[in-house]
Amino acid sequence: MSDRKVTVIGLGPMGRAMARAYLAADYTVTVWNRTPEKAGDLVREGAHRADTLEEAFGAGGPVVMSLTDYDAVDAILDRVPDAALAGSTIADLTSDTPERARRTTERMSAKGATHLVGGVQVPPPLIGTPDAVSYYSGSKAALEEHRAALEVLTGLDHLGEDPGLAPLYYQIGISMFWSGLLGYVQGQALAQANGIGAEEFLPRALKNMDFGYFLRFYAARIDAGEHGGDVDTLTMGRASLEHVLHTGESSGVDGLLTRALIDLVGRGIAEGHGGDSLTSLIGVLRTHRSE
């Protein structure tokens, strides 16, 4: 067995995938989870289950954390003796807000630990595959020190020393991810209501969801503040969405998502952007306040 060591804290689907990637790479893997029984399969595969958090943090090598949110991270920090934290490097792949990541970095720093904040860009089955990438922010020196261990999981995209950058980029991507996939789910509800199977529609769905051309087209214009309606307009967009709504309703498909989109486009039109591109909604979204 190699003398390379790593500890994985948090054994949900992502944590288990990470622990297995390290085992496959011949690392000495220590695992800890709030519910110890979740470590059973990993122990049988060669991991060591720490009985205490102090043992987990003292096992050697970087500590990789994959938890639900920073409430869970704080709960762990409340239980770990400062002496166990001191000198450790924690690659924290927990999803939460940029501000909470910054506060946790300050808290860990005060205890003598280095906090690397990360955001994994792939689902658990793709951990350890060649195209997998994670965002990281925080100490570049610590990232370089533990690069080999972290690259067992994914490629690294270091965004800067500000610990809030990785969660910020991550949440931007998650906003796009959920919006896009919910659109796919709505489309498949409409397809299914009309007897079209998901596999049958799949090649069309892949083309429909390939936004590469549009993203490249809009990016420079957004940065330049250019939202002219030379290619698309909000008025055109609302008409198109209304056709989707009517088709769905006639097929017995709930139009909740489409109505929300029509409402957003309608706000833009009401603010005088009817003849502008859909990218003009960026300004509408930035200035919107709940009533």
C-alpha positions, 0 to 999 in steps of 0.5 A: 500500500502506498504511503499517500494518505487522505481523509474523506468526511461525509459519505453521501453519494459524492463522498463515497465516489471520492473515497473509492477513487482514492482507494483505486489510486492506492491511497490510504483512505480514512473515512468519517461520517455522522452515521458510521454505518454508511462507511461499511462498504468502504471499510470492506473495500479497504478504507479505515473508519475513524471512530472520532473526528479527532482521529479523522483529522489526525490521520494524515494527508489532506481532509476532503469534505463533502457535506450538504451545507455549511451548517454541517461543516460548522457542526463538525468544526464545533466538535473537532479539537483545535489541536486536531485542526491545527496544521491541516488542509481541508479541501471543502467541496460543500455547496453553500454561499460565497459569504459562508465560505469566506466566514468558514475560511476565517474560522478555520484560519483562526484555528490554524487550518487551511481551508480550500473551497471547491465546487465539483462540476460533475455528478458522483459517477464521473469522479475520477474521469478525464474530463471532470473538473472542480472549481477551487479558490483560496490558498494557491500554495495549498492547492499546489501542495496537494495537487496530486491528491486532488487531481485523483478526483477531478481536474483543478480550476483555481479561480483566485485567493478569495475563498468565495469565488469557487462557490460563486462560480458554482452557484452561477453554474447551478442556476443554469443547470437547474433552469436548463434541466427543468426545461428538459423535464417540462419538454419531456412531459409534453412529449410523453403526453403526446406519445413520444418517448424520451429515447425517441426524442433524445437526439433532438433533445441533445440538439435543443440543449446545445446552447454553445452558439448562443452563449458565444454569440451573447457573451461579448454583447452582454459584457458590452451592454449591447442588448439590441433586438437585431436577432431576437426580441422579448416581444417575439419571445413572449409570443413563442412562450405563449405557443408553448403554454397553449400546446402544453395546456391542450395536452394536459401539461401543467404550464407552471414553468412556462407561465413563470417565464412569460411573467419574467419576459412580461416584466422586461416588456413592461420596463420598455425592453419589448424590442430588445434582446432577451439578454436585456432581462439581466438588468430586470433580474438585477433590479427586481425586488420582491413586493 
